[in-house]
Structures are given as structure tokens and as C-alpha cells.
Amino acid sequence: MTTMLLRQLIANAPSSLSCKDTDSVAMSEVDANNVESDYSSDSDSSSGDRDSDELDYSKLARDIILQYFHKTGVHHRFGSRKAHPDVEKKTREAIESWNLGLADKVREKYTMTGLDIAATAYRHVKPLEVQVCIALNTFCTALFDDGFMGKEAMTAFAPRFHMGVPQMHPVLDLFVQNLRDMNDMFTAYGANALISSCMEFANAEMFLREAKDLRLTPESFQYIEFIRLKEGFGEAYAVFIWPRSMCLDTKAYIQAIPDCCNFINLINDLFSYYKEAKFGETGTYLHCYGEVHNMTVPEVLQNLVDQTIAVVKRIRALLGEGVERDCWEEFAAGYTQFHLHTDRYKLIEIMPEYF
């Protein structure tokens, strides 16, 4: 669940930073019959005036992904994308045990999102109960990200969490229970990081819904990176890599956490580009990065893939050899595979040999 920042952030940006905005949708405004078939938290902006004929985006997108594959080798660890039967059974039972007030189609879509991420990025995690909790956490945060519980309930989420009182929407009550259930599944650092990451995610989401008149300039770029980090939920997804049952010593992986957070955002940027280019989406992190730094789209993509390769190299050096490194390698492959195969990104059109 990486950045949806620029989908919501820029409404009245000056001409020097002309990325566009689309409104987020509150639950009351959502037509359950028009829910997209696959969720992934890339920028989802309205189409712009960009002339896609100026750039062979299909070849560019393919070349960039292949460069990442060939220089990191993550694709050699691709595996099954099907959730363990026990994980699926227990996840569905947990969701169905709550009266969440969601249409069947909506509930199924977000259930599959949680199961898909558990089956790919966290298939290495043991015991299986941790995978169930990760699937449920993703189910809740994806619904939060898409605004299904309404602005008032979302705004009150963090204060009510801290006061220990019931939430204003049952999905948020499930979210709170999920955080409590995971408390014993991770080290003290990990459990605290999960809670703080969730609170920062919720806070950033709330601010972005209020920031439609925020004006940005080229000097605003550190702010964009700051919000991207807060909203990206990266620390939580990094912590999920190393449950306490497998990696008890936090010191063995703590130095890799910042790069893991960055990796999570970068993969989303690289793998969402083809879909964004195909549909003429310009209000994205990639385009704003290019405008701020006076770079073309190919230059930005090359910059991002170079960053990704460097991040993978650093993480491997930091982790050395052992179970922590093995967990990372499984996560990196699975998280990549999740993005490669998600229907939303339509990468089967340019990477058919990987399907």
C-alpha cells in the first residue's frame, strides 16, 4: 500500500508544478457496482492532456522492469500466488464474523486484496496466524485508503483509538482489534511501529482530504516526500517481513528498515507507470518528480530504477546471510510479484512471459 498522495494533494498547484488532482470518494458516494476489480495504492489521477504518442511507453515500461529484474534477480524467487487454504479460511471467517456493513462485491474485493498480499509478499511468514493478521490489516487499510467509512469516522479514528472507545464504523473496530491481535506477533519495536505507522497513515489520509487548496512549488518537494513516507504505510509493511517467531533479534534487521520503506514505494512507482501512461494519468509522483527536477519521464524512470537497485544492494549488505536475509528475499520477490500480476497494472500486455 504505497502512495496515493498525488491523487488527492494538488488542486491548485501553480503552472511550475502542474500535476492534477482527483477527489477522493467517501463511502456514501461510492457505487458498489463500479468498484475496480483490483486494488493497489498507486496514484489514480484523472487523465491529462499528455500526448502518449510522443513516447513509446510500452517499451519504456518493459525495459525498466527488465532492468530491475536482471540487476537484482528477484524474479528467480517468484512462486505461487494462491493463499494457503488455512489462511484464506481463517481470514474469511474473521471478516464474516463482523457486521461490517459492506456490499458483498466490496467485501470480496478487499478480502482478495488482503489474501493476495499475504500469499505473495508474506508467504514466508510463520505461523500462519500472522499471515491472517496481515491479510486483515491490509483489508482494513485498503478500505480506509479508499474512504469507505466516511470522513467523520476516519477523522475520529486516531483519537478514539487512543481513548480506547468504540470506533464510528465497524471496519475501524476490526482494524483496532487487528492491531491488538498482532501485538504479540512482533517484537516490542515491531508492535509499536505497527501502531505508529497506522496512526501516521490515518493522519496523512485525513490531511490530504483537507489539502485540496494547498499550493506547491518546486521548493515543496521535501514536503511531498515527507507525506509520501507517512501515507505509504511502509514501516508497517517492513515490520511484517520479520515476525518475532522467526526473527527475535530486532538488531539483526533494524538498519534495513528505512531502505525497506523506500523499496516499497519505489516498486509501486515503477510497476504502476505502464497503466498510468496508457490512460494518460499525469497527476502522479513520477510526473511531479520530473517537473520539480526538470527531468523527462524516461529520465525519472531511470532514476527510480537506479534507486531501487541501489536499495536492494544496500539491504542485502546490511542483512548479510541468515534468516533475516532469507525473509527479505522472499518478501522482495513476493512484493514485486504482487505488483507485476495485479490486474490493475495490466502488465500482462507487456510482460507476457512472466504470466
C-alpha positions in Angstrom: 0.0 0.0 0.0 2.1 2.8 -1.2 1.5 6.3 -2.1 -1.9 7.7 -3.2 -0.6 11.2 -2.3 -0.8 13.0 -5.6 -4.3 11.7 -6.3 -5.6 13.9 -3.6 -2.9 16.5 -2.9 -2.7 19.0 -5.7 -5.8 21.0 -6.7 -4.5 24.5 -7.3 -0.8 23.9 -8.0 1.0 26.8 -9.9 2.0 26.2 -13.5 5.5 25.3 -12.5 4.0 22.2 -10.9 1.0 21.3 -12.9 0.2 17.9 -11.6 -3.6 17.3 -11.3 -5.9 16.2 -8.6 -9.0 14.0 -8.4 -11.3 13.9 -5.5 -11.2 11.1 -3.1 -14.6 9.4 -2.6 -16.4 9.0 0.7 -18.3 5.8 1.4 -21.7 7.5 0.9 -20.6 8.4 -2.7 -19.3 5.0 -3.7 -21.2 2.9 -6.2 -20.5 -0.6 -5.1 -21.3 -1.8 -8.6 -18.4 0.2 -10.0 -15.7 -0.9 -7.7 -12.5 -1.6 -9.6 -11.6 -5.3 -9.9 -8.2 -4.9 -8.1 -6.9 -2.6 -5.5 -3.4 -1.2 -5.4 -2.5 2.1 -3.9 -0.8 3.9 -6.7 -1.7 7.5 -7.8 -5.1 7.2 -9.5 -5.5 10.6 -11.2 -7.7 11.7 -13.9 -6.4 11.7 -17.4 -4.4 14.7 -18.6 -3.6 16.1 -22.0 -0.3 14.3 -22.3 0.3 13.0 -25.9 1.3 9.4 -25.3 2.4 9.1 -28.9 5.5 11.2 -28.1 6.8 8.3 -26.0 6.8 4.5 -26.6 5.6 3.9 -23.0 5.1 0.2 -23.6 8.8 -0.4 -24.5 10.0 2.0 -21.8 7.9 0.3 -19.1 9.1 -3.1 -20.1 12.7 -2.1 -20.4 12.7 -0.5 -16.9 11.1 -3.6 -15.3 13.5 -5.9 -17.1 16.5 -3.8 -15.9 15.3 -4.2 -12.3 14.8 -7.9 -12.7 18.2 -8.5 -14.3 20.2 -6.4 -11.9 18.5 -7.8 -8.7 17.4 -11.3 -9.7 14.2 -11.0 -7.6 12.2 -12.7 -10.3 14.0 -16.0 -9.8 12.1 -16.4 -6.5 8.6 -15.9 -7.9 6.3 -18.6 -6.6 2.6 -19.4 -6.0 0.2 -16.5 -5.8 -2.5 -18.6 -4.1 -3.1 -18.1 -0.4 -2.6 -21.0 1.9 -6.0 -22.7 2.4 -5.9 -22.2 6.2 -5.0 -18.5 5.8 -7.9 -18.0 3.4 -10.4 -19.9 5.6 -9.5 -18.0 8.8 -9.3 -14.6 7.1 -12.8 -15.1 5.6 -14.2 -16.3 8.9 -12.8 -13.3 10.7 -14.2 -10.9 8.2 -17.6 -12.6 8.1 -17.8 -12.6 11.9 -18.1 -8.8 11.9 -21.2 -7.0 10.7 -19.2 -4.6 8.5 -22.0 -3.0 6.5 -20.2 -3.7 3.2 -21.8 -4.9 -0.1 -20.8 -8.4 -0.9 -18.8 -7.3 -4.0 -16.9 -4.7 -2.0 -16.2 -7.1 0.8 -14.9 -9.7 -1.6 -12.7 -7.3 -3.5 -10.9 -6.1 -0.4 -10.7 -9.6 1.1 -8.9 -10.7 -2.0 -6.5 -7.8 -1.7 -5.5 -8.9 1.8 -5.2 -12.5 0.7 -3.1 -11.6 -2.3 -0.6 -9.6 -0.4 -0.3 -12.3 2.3 0.1 -15.0 -0.4 2.9 -13.2 -2.2 4.9 -10.7 -0.1 4.4 -12.6 3.2 4.1 -16.3 2.1 7.3 -17.0 4.1 5.8 -15.8 7.4 5.2 -18.3 10.1 3.0 -19.2 11.9 0.1 -18.9 9.5 -1.9 -16.8 12.0 0.5 -13.9 11.3 -0.4 -14.1 7.6 -4.1 -14.0 8.6 -3.4 -10.8 10.6 -1.5 -9.3 7.7 -4.4 -10.1 5.3 -6.9 -8.5 7.7 -4.7 -5.4 8.3 -4.5 -4.9 4.5 -8.3 -5.4 4.2 -8.8 -2.6 6.7 -6.2 -0.2 5.5 -7.3 -0.6 1.8 -10.9 0.3 2.8 -9.6 3.2 4.8 -7.4 4.4 1.9 -10.5 4.4 -0.4 -12.7 6.2 2.1 -15.4 3.6 2.6 -16.2 4.5 6.2 -16.8 8.2 5.6 -14.8 11.3 6.6 -16.2 11.8 10.1 -15.4 8.2 11.2 -12.0 8.4 9.6 -11.1 11.7 11.2 -12.1 10.3 14.6 -10.2 7.1 14.2 -6.9 8.0 15.9 -8.5 10.0 18.9 -10.9 7.1 19.5 -8.1 4.6 19.3 -6.1 6.5 21.9 -9.1 6.9 24.2 -9.9 3.2 23.9 -13.6 3.8 22.9 -15.5 2.2 20.1 -15.0 3.5 16.6 -17.7 5.1 14.4 -17.5 2.4 11.8 -17.2 -1.4 12.3 -14.3 -1.7 9.8 -12.4 0.6 12.1 -13.3 -1.5 15.1 -11.9 -4.5 13.2 -8.8 -2.5 12.4 -8.2 -1.8 16.1 -8.8 -5.4 17.1 -6.3 -6.5 14.4 -3.6 -4.2 15.8 -4.2 -5.7 19.3 -4.0 -9.2 17.9 -0.7 -8.5 16.3 0.9 -7.1 19.5 2.3 -10.5 20.5 3.4 -11.5 17.0 6.2 -9.0 16.7 9.0 -7.7 18.8 8.4 -4.6 21.1 9.8 -2.4 18.4 7.7 -4.0 15.7 4.4 -3.9 17.6 4.9 -0.2 18.5 6.0 0.6 14.9 2.8 -1.1 13.5 0.6 1.2 15.7 2.6 4.4 15.0 2.6 3.6 11.3 -1.1 3.0 11.2 -1.7 6.3 13.1 0.6 8.2 10.7 -1.2 6.6 7.7 -4.6 7.7 9.1 -3.4 11.2 9.9 -1.9 11.7 6.5 -5.0 10.4 4.8 -7.1 12.9 6.8 -4.8 15.8 6.0 -4.8 15.0 2.3 -8.6 15.3 2.2 -8.3 18.8 3.6 -5.4 19.9 1.4 -7.2 20.5 -1.9 -6.3 24.2 -1.9 -2.6 23.6 -1.0 -0.2 25.3 -3.4 3.0 23.6 -4.2 6.2 25.0 -5.8 9.5 23.3 -6.7 10.7 24.1 -3.2 7.9 21.9 -1.8 9.4 18.6 -2.9 10.7 17.6 0.5 7.2 18.0 1.8 5.9 15.7 -0.9 8.5 13.1 0.0 7.5 13.6 3.7 3.8 13.0 3.1 4.6 10.1 0.7 6.5 8.4 3.5 3.8 9.0 6.1 1.0 7.8 3.8 2.9 5.0 2.3 2.4 2.7 5.3 6.0 1.4 4.6 7.2 0.8 8.1 4.3 -1.5 8.9 4.8 -3.5 5.7 8.5 -3.6 6.5 7.9 -4.9 10.0 5.6 -7.6 8.7 8.7 -9.2 7.0 10.2 -10.3 10.3 7.7 -11.7 12.8 9.0 -12.4 16.3 8.5 -16.2 15.9 11.1 -16.1 13.1 13.4 -13.1 13.9 13.6 -12.4 17.6 16.5 -10.0 17.5 15.4 -6.6 16.2 19.0 -5.5 15.9 19.6 -8.0 13.1 17.3 -6.1 10.7 16.6 -2.7 12.1 19.2 -0.9 9.9 17.4 -2.2 6.8 14.0 -0.7 7.8 14.5 2.7 6.1 15.6 1.1 2.8 12.7 -1.4 3.0 10.2 1.5 3.3 11.8 3.2 0.3 11.8 -0.1 -1.7 8.0 -0.4 -1.0 7.3 3.0 -2.6 9.7 2.6 -5.5 8.3 -0.7 -6.6 4.9 0.8 -6.8 6.2 3.8 -8.8 8.0 1.5 -11.4 5.2 -1.0 -11.8 2.3 1.5 -12.0 3.9 3.5 -14.8 2.6 1.5 -17.7 -1.0 1.8 -16.5 -0.7 5.5 -15.8 0.9 6.2 -19.2 -1.7 4.1 -21.0 -4.6 6.0 -19.6 -2.9 9.4 -19.7 -2.6 9.9 -16.0 -0.3 12.8 -15.2 -1.1 13.6 -11.5 1.4 11.1 -10.2 4.5 11.1 -8.1 6.6 10.3 -11.2 5.4 13.3 -13.2 5.7 15.7 -10.2 9.2 14.4 -9.6 10.0 15.2 -13.2 8.6 18.7 -13.1 10.3 19.6 -9.9 13.7 18.3 -11.0 13.3 19.3 -14.7 13.6 15.7 -15.9 11.8 13.8 -18.7 9.7 10.7 -17.9 12.5 8.3 -19.2 15.0 10.2 -17.0 12.8 9.9 -14.0 12.1 6.2 -14.5 15.8 5.5 -14.9 16.5 7.5 -11.7 13.9 5.4 -9.9 15.1 2.1 -11.1 18.7 3.0 -10.2 17.5 3.9 -6.7 15.6 0.6 -6.5 18.6 -1.4 -7.5 20.8 0.5 -5.0 18.3 0.0 -2.2 18.2 -3.8 -2.9 22.0 -3.9 -2.8 22.2 -2.0 0.5 19.6 -4.2 2.2 21.4 -7.3 1.2 24.7 -5.9 2.5 23.1 -4.8 5.8 21.4 -8.2 6.4 24.3 -10.4 5.4 23.4 -14.1 5.5 20.8 -15.8 7.6 17.1 -16.0 8.3 16.7 -12.2 8.3 18.1 -12.1 4.8 16.1 -15.1 3.6 12.9 -13.4 4.9 13.8 -10.2 3.0 14.5 -12.1 -0.3 11.1 -13.8 -0.1 9.4 -10.5 0.6 11.2 -8.6 -2.2 10.2 -11.3 -4.7 6.6 -11.6 -3.4 6.0 -7.9 -3.2 7.4 -7.5 -6.8 5.2 -10.4 -8.0 2.1 -8.8 -6.3 2.6 -5.7 -8.4 3.5 -7.5 -11.6 0.4 -9.6 -11.5 -2.2 -7.2 -10.2 -4.9 -6.8 -12.9 -4.9 -3.0 -12.3 -1.5 -2.5 -13.8 -2.2 -4.5 -16.9 1.4 -5.7 -17.2 0.4 -8.9 -18.9 0.2 -6.8 -22.0 4.0 -6.0 -22.0 5.4 -8.8 -19.8 3.5 -11.9 -21.0 6.4 -14.3 -20.4 6.1 -13.7 -16.6 2.4 -14.8 -16.5 
